[in-house]
Amino acid sequence: MTAARLTVDPRSTIGPVRRRLFGGFVEHLGRHVYDGIYEPGHPAADDQGFRRDVLELVRELGVSTIRYPGGNFVSGFRWEDSVGPRQQRPRRLDLAWHSTETNEVGLHEFADWLDKAGSDLMLAVNLGTRGTLEAIDLLEYANVPSGSTLSQRRIDNGRAAPFDVRVWCLGNEMDGPWQLGHRSADDYGELAARTAKGMRQLDPSIELVVCGSSGANMPTFGHWERVVLEHTYDDVDMISCHAYYQERDGDVDSFLASAVDMDRFIEAVVATADHVGAARGSSKRIDISFDEWNVWYIDRVASVKPTAIDDWPVAPRLLEDVYSVLDAVVFGGLLISLLKHADRVASASLAQLVNVIAPIMTEPGGPAWRQTTFFPFAITSRLARGTAVRVPIEAPTIATAVYGEVSAVDAVATHDADSGATAIFAVHRGRDEPVELMIDVSGLGEVEVVESHLLHDDDPSAQNTLDDHDRVRPGTVPTRLVDGILHVTLPPVAWAAVALRRR
């Protein structure tokens, strides 16, 4: 057994744990909406057709703000299609995912679902095939209480009170050649700046997210952020980051170290944003909305979409990755990375929520169940409160082909000064032997362990499936607290959380 030394000192603060860090993402893609959150004929459907079993799992997951309706979908979306009487809504061809969108679930229905889920709405506007006027019109429809044609239209459509959407995304992945309406950084930056100015003229209180790169591996990464922010710095609050990870060619060690890439991605975007601010002589700070992140096996057959001109299915099975324990441990490491940058990551959205690269799966007419990735998210969302705390680590290293030598252990803590509650989140990337964590918690005063959670399996490929929903469940991790040192032993390839409270 190897050993690692960690220190939790509540004075070593990173930044506040903002609830938007535990956001989600719902896109009109595959079976996410239809046969996912919405299935009128299901035995568990409520009077609006929403599956109650899915709602219960979403509430358990603890998602805060949910980004909607895309994703690539939004770049061809006409928001007017999604409001008004259902029988009058058009059926549209969605070019992003080569599917038919019925518009049976639209803005009003999704807002009702969010009310039931206890989550807030984060809206994306179409800057791919549409522009400034359509974005302002949607903002007027959504946020103006009354007195205008569009606000009255919302009232006539059954919503007297405004939706009061606080966070708006100015398009989606506009750096990507796959994106409908893709354009250069200068062209997008100019459009985003015009749109942001117009939206703020209508509602100065909203928060705006401008599109950053859709991945750190994009050939324009860095240049894109700089140019876009040179156009929009004064008009937006956040810039987006998107990142997905998968095991490639059997390189498990590099996959386990995926959070190293996320760390570097965040730090590079922060440095670029701060450079633009410094060059402008601005005291304003641009934060990050990491509004797409997950493990996604993009090369798998499950990611292949229809292509024929006469084949536009409704809710096809797309991107339905089944996650293993290994995937969930990496996923837990990504959550640690987000918390380690809580000073600048103001919002994050797990992509996605149900069926589509999701922590929750459903079967039409059948059950809903938790994937392995459900557990680190639900536990972290529930326990992480107060302030994120930096955790210095002395640990063995592992060699990776992609990232070089990396620490076998990564960790972060959160501390709530008012209640005295502390949570420690740790991941063990080593594959050969257990590691004993010796965590100095003496700086917290007299504390005791109130709960612990361990995600591990002797078979790292174990999954939860339709045939076996509960193959993988978190267990507890043995702990021992002696003279201010918390001893925790982690098996290979494991994620853990330990909650402490003041005595």
N, C-alpha and C positions, 0 to 999 in steps of 0.2 A: 504494500500500500504506500502511495506517495502522500505528501502533505502540502497544504497551502495555508498561508497566513493572510488573514483579512482584518481590516479595522473599520468599525462603524463608529464614526464621530459625528453627532448631529450638527456640529459647527461647520462641517465640510459640505456646505450646501451647494447644490447645482442650480436649482430653480424650483418654482412651484409645480406641483403635479396638477396640471389643468385637466379637467374631466374630458375635454375634447381630444385628449391623447388616446382615449379609448373609444374612438368613433368607428363606424362601419361604412359600408358602401353597398348600395343596391342599384344595379343596372338592369335595364330591360335587355336581358341577354339569356339565351337558353331557357332553363326552367327556374330561373331565379324568382321571377314574379309569378308567372303562370305555372301551376303545379308545385310552386315553392311556398311563397307566403300566401298565395291566393289559389284556392281550389274549392269552388262553391259546392261541388257534389261530395266533398269528403265528409265522413261522419263527424269529424272534429271542427267543421266549418261553422263560423258564427253567422249572424244574420246578414253580414256584408260579404260573406264568402271567404273570409280570412281564416286560416287554420289556427285554432286555439293552441294546439300542441306546439306549433312553431313559435307562436307568440310567447308561450311560457319559456321556451328555450332562449329566445332572444332576450327576454328580461333577465334570465339567469346569466346569460353571457355578459350583460352589463354594458352594452353599447350606449354611447352618449349621443353624439351628433352623427347623422347618417347622410352621406353624400348621395345625390340622386339627380337625374335619371341615367347618368353615365359620366365617365367612360366614353368609349368610341361611339356608342349609340347617340350621344347628345349632339354630335357634329352633323347629323342629318335630321335632327328632331325639330318638329314644329310644335311649340308648346300649346298652341291653340287647339291642336288635335286632342289634347288630353283633358279638356274641360267641357262642360255642357252635358246635355242629355246623352247617355251612353249610346242609345240607338241611332244617334246622329253623328257619332264620331267616326271618322274615316279609318279604313284599314290601309296601312302604309307598308311599303317595302323598306326594311331596314338594311341598308347597304353594308353597314359595319359587320354584321353577323349573318348576312344573307338569310334573313328570316322575315316573317310577316308580323307586324305589330298591330294588334287589334285595338289598342287604346282602351280596352275594357277597364284597366286600372290606370288612372291618371293622377293628376296633382291632388285633387280633392280626396280621392280614395286613399292615396298613399299617405296624405297628411292624417287621415283618420286612423290608418294603421299605426303611424308613429305615435299618436296619442295613446293607443292601446299598449304599444311597446314601451312607452316612457322615454322616447328619444326625440331629439330635435332635428329639424330639417336643414340640410345644407344643399343649396340648389346650384347646379351648373347651368350656364347659359351656352347657347350654340353660337360660337364664333368661327365655326367651320364653313357652313353654308349660309349663315345669316349674320347679323351684325348689331350695331349699336341700338338702332331703333327697336328691334325685336327684344333685346335685353331690357331696355327701359320699359317697354310695354309689359313684360312679364313681372318686373319689379313693381310697377304700378298695380297690376292685377293682384299681386300677392300681398303688398304691404300697405297700400293707401287705404285708410279706413272706409272712406265713402266720398261721394261728391264728384266723381269723375266717371266717364263712360266705362272704363275698364274695371274700376272698383265696384261699380254698380253691377257689371256683368258677373263678378265674383259673388256678390250678394244674391243676385238672381239665380246663380247656380248652386245656392244652398249654404254658402259660408258667409255669415254676417260679419264675423270678426275677421280681421286680416290674418294671414298666415304668419306675418311678422318674422320673416326669414332673416337671420342675422348674418350668415356667412354665404358668400356667393363666389363661385369659381368661374373665371373668365375663360371658358372653353376647356378643352381637354387635349393634352399631348400634341400640341400644335407643331412641335418639332419633328413628329414622326411622319415619314413618307406614307405610311398606311392610313393616316388620318384624313378623312374627308375634309377638304378645304385646307390641307397642309400648306404652310407658307414659310417664308424666311423669318429669321428673328426680327429683322427690321420691320417687315410688313405686319407680323403679328404684334410686335411691341407698339406700333403706331395704332393699330386697331384696338388693342387692349387699353391703351391710354385714353383714346377717345371714348370708349365704352365706360371705363371707370369714371371719367369726369362726368359723363352724362348721368350715370346711375347715382353718383353722389349729389348731383344737383337735385335729384328727386328725393333721395334718402341719405343724408350725410352720415347717419349713424351705422350704416352697414359696414361689414368687414369684407375685403375683397382679396381673392387669391389669384395671382397671375401664374400662367403655366411656366414651370421650369422644365428641365429635360425629363423625358420619359424613362431615362436610365442613365447611370454614370458611364455606361459603355457606348453611348451615342457619340458619333464622330464630332458633333457640334457641342458636346458637353463643355460647360465653362464659358465658351464664347456665347452660347445661347443665353445663359443666365445674365451675363454682363450686358449684352445688347438689349435684351428685353427690359432689364431693370433700369438701364439708362433712359428708356422711354417712359417707364411707369413708376419709378421710385417714389415720387411724391403722391401717387394716386392709389397705391395698393398697400396692404398690410402684411401679406404673406406671399411667398413663392412656393410652388409645389415641388415635391420630390416623389418619384415613383420607383419602386425596386421590387423585383421578384427573384427568387432563388430556387435552384433545383440541384439535385445531385447529377453530375455529368460524368459519364464514362467511368463510373465506379469510384470516383475520387471522393470518398466519404470524408476524409479529413478536411479537405477544402470546403466541402459543404457544411460541415459542423462549424467552420469558422466564418460563415456567411456574414455574421454581425460585424466582423472586422471591415468588410466592404461597406456596410451601412454606416458605420462610424466615419469612415473616410469620406463617403458621399456627403453626409451631413456637414462635416467640417469644411469640405471644399466649397459647398454652396454658401455656408455662412461666411467664409473668407471672401468669396466673390461679391456677395451682397454688401459686406462691410467695406470692401474696396470701392464699390460704386458710391456708397454713402460718403466715404472719406473724400473721394474725388469731387463730390458735389458740395463738400463742406456742410453736410447735413448731420444734425443730431438725431435724426429719426433712425430707428432700427427695424429692419425687415426680418420677420420671423419665418419659420418653415411650416408649411402644411404638408405633412407626409401622407398625402391622401390616397395613395395606393401602395400597399405592401403586403407581401405574403410569400409562402412557398407555392410555386406554380410550375408544373411540369409541362411547359409550353410546347415541347416537342412530341408529346404523347398523342396518340390517335384521338383521345377525348377532346383535343383542342381543334380538330379538323372540322371546318364548317361546310355546309352545302355550297355549291358553286354554280349549278346549272341554272340557266335563265328561266326554266319552268319549274324550279324547285325552291319554294319560299315557305318552309314549314313554320307553324306556330309552335313556339317553345320547344325546339329540338334539344336533345341532350348534348350540351356543349360544355367543355371545360370542367367535367365532373371528376376532378382528381380525388382519389381515395388516399388519405394520409396515414403514414406510419408513425410509430413512436419516434423514429429518427427524425422525421419531418417535424414533429411536435417539439422536439428538443431544440432544433434549429429555430423554430418559430418562437419558442420561449426566449432564446438568445436575442432575437430581433426586438422583442419587447424590452429586454434589458437595455439594448442600444438606444431605443427611443427615450427611456427614462434617464439614461446617462446624458442625454442632450435636452433635458426638460427646460433648460434656460432658453433654448431657441426653437425647439419643436413645440409650437403652440397648439397644433392640431394634427391628428393622424386618423386615417381611415383604413381599417382592415378590408382588403378586397379579396373576396366579397363575403356575403353573409349566409346565403342559403343555396345549396346545390352547386353553384358555380364557384370553383376553387374556394370552398366554404367550410366553416366549422360545423355547420348544421346541414344534414341531408334529409331528404324526404323521398317517399315512394308514392306515386299517385294512388289514392285510395288506401294507402298503407301507413306505416309508421314514420315518425321523424326521430332522428337520433343524433348524438354528439359524435363528431369526428375527434381524433386525438388532439387536434389543434384547439379544440374548444376549451380544454382544461387550463392551459397556461393563461389564455386570455381572460377567462372568467375569474380565475383566482387572482391574477394581477389587478384586474379592474376593481375587484372588491377590496383588496388589501392595501393598494397603493393610495396613500392619502398624505396630505400636508406638503412636504418638501422632499424632492429627490436629493439623496445624499451620496457623495462620491465614496467609493470603497476601494482604497489602495489594496493591491493584491501582490503577494509574493508566491509564485506558483511555478511548477514545472512548465515547460513549453512542449508543443508538438510541432512537427514539421509539416507544412502544407505546400503543395505544388503551386498554388495560386497566390497565397499571401505570405509565404515564408514562415519563419518561426512565430508562433502565436501562443499566448497563454492558454494552458489547458483549462483554466477556470476563468469565468467572467462573472461579474456580480454588480449589483447596485442595491441601494436601500432607499426606503422612504421613511420619513419621521413626521409625526403630527405632534407639534409642541403642546397643543392644548390638551389632548387626551393622553399623551405619552406613548401612543401606539407606534411601533416600529415594525416594518416588514423588510425582510432580506430576500432577494431573488438571486439565484445562482444557477449557473449551467456548467456541467463538466463535459468538456469536449473529448477527453481521452477515451480510447476504446479498449485499452488493455487491462487496466487495474483500477480499483477504487481510489478515491482521494479523500483524505481527512481534512476538512476545513476547520481551522482553528480561528474563530472569529472573535476579535477583541471587542466586546460590547460594554466595557467598563465605563466609557464615556456617556452611556445612557443612564447611569445610576443603577439602582436595584430593579432588575427586570425579571420576568419569568416568561417561559414559552407558553403561548395559548393555543397555537395550532401549527401544524406543519403539513407539507404536501410534497410528494415525490412522484414525478413522471418518469418511469423507467420500465423496461421489460427485458427479460433475458433474451428475447427475440426482438431486436430493434425494428424489424420489418412488420411487427404485429399491427393490425388495423382493426377499426370498428367498421363493420359492413352491414348490409341489409340482413344477412343471415346470422350475424353475431354482433348485435349492437353494443354489447358491453364487454367485448374482449379486452379492451384497454380502459382501465380506470385509475385515477391517481391513488397512491397509497400514502402512508405517512413516512417521514424520514426520522429515524432515531436521533434524538438530541440529548446533549448533556451540558449543563451550565455549571462551571466550576471557577470560582474566583474571577468572575468577569470575563471568562473565556467560554464561548459557545462552541461546542464540538459537534460537528455534523459530518457524517460519512456519506459520500455520494458514490454510487456504483458507476461504472463506465456508461457514457452516453446518457446523461440524466439532467433533468431540470428540477429545481426545488424552490420552495418558498417556505419561509419560517416567519411567523408573526409573534412579536413580543409585546408585553405591556408592562407599564410601570407598576411595581409592587405597592 
